[in-house]
Amino acid sequence: MAKTVDLKDIPAELDELLTDYLHANYDVRQQAVQAGAEVLVSALESATPRDTGEMAQSWQIKDKYPDHRYVGNSRTAHGAVKRKRGGKADAQQNVPLSNVLEYAHNSKHQLFIKQTFDETEPQIYAAIKNKINNGGN
C-alpha cells in the first residue's frame, strides 16, 4: 500500500528516498567512476609524448574519496625546473613532468592532457553509464 505524506513533508521524504538510493548503489557507483577513469588513463597512455616511454606507463588512478577518481602521473622532470614567481625565477626539483608538458609556454605538447580528456569525454561518460545500467557488471 502506498505511503501517504503531508505536502510539507515531501522535501524530507524525497531526501530520505534519494539517500537510500545512493547508499543502495554505492558499489555500482564506485565501479562506474573507476571504469570512466580507466578509459581516460588508456587514452592518456596513448597520447603521452614518447621519449623513454616511462611517462606513458606512469599514469595512475587514485580513489581517495568515494565517487571521485583522480588521474595523475608520477613521473617528474629531470633536474631543476625554473618557475617564475612574481618577478624572479627560482629552480624547483621534482616538478611533475605532466605539468611541464601541459603548461610550459615553450612546450610543443602544451594542453595534451586537456585535449585528450576533451576528446575522450564521450567515451568516459559512456563507460560510466554502461556500468551503472548493467549494475556494475
Disulfide bonds with the S-S distance in Angstrom:
none
